[in-house]
Structures are given as C-alpha cells and as structure tokens.
Amino acid sequence: MDEDLWSAVDAIPDEEWVALRRTLRGRLVDYVRRQSRQFSTDALTIGFARRFAQYKRGNLLFRDPDRFRALLERYPVQLVFAGKAHPRDGVGQGIIADVIRQSERLGLRDRVVLLQDYDMALGRLITSGADVWLNNPRRPHEASGTSGQKVVLNGGLNLSVLDGWWPEGFDGTNGWAIGAGEEWADEAAQDAHDAEALYRLLEDEVLPEWMDRPDGVPRRWIARIRRSVRTCAPKFSSHRMVHDYAEQFYALAVGSRSAAAEALGFGFQRRCALGQLLRAQERGAVRCAGPDAAVALAPVEPQPEDTAPQAVLASGDPRCAPASRRQRAEVRGSRSSGSNTAYSRTPSCS
C-alpha cells in the first residue's frame, strides 16, 4: 500500500482524533450499558476479544488481584472482555469463569465486563471501540493477531507481547510491547514475568500518557496513534496477506512448472492453474485435445475430482468468452452423472 497516502494522517488535527475515538468508544460503552454496567465514555477502554485458549492467557491481568484493583482505583480505566472457548476445552472455559469470578470478588462490576454471545458483529464493535488492544499470549504460539491490525485502522493502540505480527509492526513509538520477546521453558515463570511487565507498562507508561492533558487534549497519546496508523496500516492488510502466501508458499508448490507458465505468457494466477493441469496430465487422468481448443478434457479412468475442468488456460484466444448459464449447467451435469464421455466447450477467461 502507498505509504505516502497514509502519511496524510499527520494533517488530521488532534481534536478530530479525540472526537473520533470518543464516538467509537461511545458505541461500545452504550452496548455495555445495556448489560446493566455503568461504564464511562471518558475512561480509557482496554479490549480483549478472542478465543479463550489457555496460551492466550485471558486472565493474566488478574494474576496479582490487589495490584490490578489498585490500578483501577487510581486511574479511570475499564476493561471489556469477550470470546469463547472450545466446547471441549475445559481449561479455556475455566479462564472465562475466572475472569468473571475475580472481577465480581474484587468489586469491579462497573469496571470489568465479559460480554456474552461473541460473534463478528461484537468483535467489530470492540476492535473499533477499544482505546488499547491487549494481546498477551505465551510466545511463540501466536499465529498472527489480525484483530490488532484492525484496531490500528480505528485509532486504537496495541499493547502486546512480541509475537505474531507485532515484532514486525512495533517500532517503539506506535504502541507498547510486553516484555522483550523472551521465550520460556517454564510456563509459570513466563506468566509471572509477563504479568509484571504488563503491570509496569500500564502503571508507568500507558495510563500516565492517557492522563497527560495539559490543555485538555492527550497530545502525546494522539501522536502515538498517528505513528501507529502511519507505520502499520500500509504494511498489514489482506492484500499483503495474499501476496505473501502467493510468493512464499503457493509459488513454491508450483515448483518447476513456473518456468513453463511464464514461457506461455501467463501470470502467477494462471501459473498455479497450469500446475494443477500438468499434474493431472502426468497421472494420465486428462489429455489436452490440441492447441486450438480453449479447453478439451477426456477423462481416462476418471477419479471424482478429475471429471470436471478445474482451470481454464487461454492466451489471447478471441473465442474465449464468459460461459453461459446453460454451459455451466452442462459441466456440472457431466460431473454429477459420472459420465466417461469427453466434452469440450468455450470457457470463461478468468
């Protein structure tokens, strides 16, 4: 993505960032209030919404309950949890129960909530409404962490263990890192270390910066938001994901066939399709009827997956036109009937 485009965030006035965050946070707070909780539209809102697996440590903040409660008593901060555990994951279910039990025991009903019925709509509400996105898995188990990437686009900041995407995304000024990327053989020691690092970050950096408003505007906080958007948004997107998979994995799967595809003038997408066709031809499952045919497949001792075209290859053939609904139905009919009869058609160029 164009980094120059995202540099335009520097021109957005601080006051507009404040208004945006208040609006998005307000939507989340309104939803929480409908759960009979007295959340504030002005308090720093920390979000944690994901699958409650053991390694994600959803209850890490409760490791020192007294220290956690003192933090919430000293600063205007509130936490929104959401997520589900696998039906057979008793440990994950126990973590959910622990979050609920400890927040009730500590008298934090109006400062901590675990929202039920977590789904994509609720996930969107939390990733947009959270000022800080908490991600504290045990390294190195985090696969990616795409929810944190979504938070960036809404002006939220990441507070995360250096795992998944965050080691590449974090630059020291665009969020916060829990720990220094350590990996531990002793899980209990790792949990104690990371909890201490998390408490220290909240006490010494995150919350003081949120409260630093000499003229009523958290200017250092807004500067960090700008830096987050400018450095992360251009790097992390679905376009980047598809590109990385294609270049680092799918191209390798095609292997030696890539040279043949390039010689025929096909791009990467058709290179992959050619690889599939050549593999089928090597098995003797199909044969090509000649260079003039857009596609003509004749099954030989067919397998179920071999009885319908899986790819269309054409290079400048004027006969290549979108297939009609009838033609597509004929192809489906040939596959479902298990017919051994060869067929050909003018396919769509896609």
Beta strands, then each sheet from edge to edge (+ up, - down):
strand 1: 44-49
strand 2: 77-82
strand 3: 112-115
strand 4: 132-135
strand 5: 157-161
strand 6: 176-178
strand 7: 296-297
strand 8: 343-344
sheet 1: 3+ 2+ 1+ 4+ 5+ 6+
sheet 2: 7+ 8-
end
